[in-house]
Amino acid sequence: GCIRSFSLSYNGEIGDIGISAIVRELPPSLSELGLDECGIGDVAGEHLLAWAGKSSKSLLLCIEGNRFSQNLRKRFITLSDRSKNIKLVI
């Protein structure tokens, strides 16, 4: 089988380094990713945005309660607005 849903939400100690490493290993089969309140800033957010932008499948991305700048938040929203495949909870 393949992983379709993965959540690390509410693990605030993961932070940018942990999430950046995890994002590099996420399988293309993923359709739901939960990273609410994981202490993520713009460093990992950039990796996450790039990964989500490559997704060709329907994707639910939950990233509430992190430390993204307003600029990065707007870029996530723009990606979600432009892609019919990405549903965003930010």
C-alpha angles and dihedrals in degrees: 000000000000134000113258101166129035130171134182094163119154094022097121095175094066093081129161098318095050096043093045089055093046095048090057089060101043112126120238089236091071115118100167127042123179117195102149115156097357097140091253120165133181095289094066090029090065091053091047093049091051091048093048091048090059094051113117094180130074107280133191108199117190112189106149123149099027130127100255119151117243089251093056092044089055091050091053090049091048091051091050092047092050096045122067087197099060124077112187132200107187 
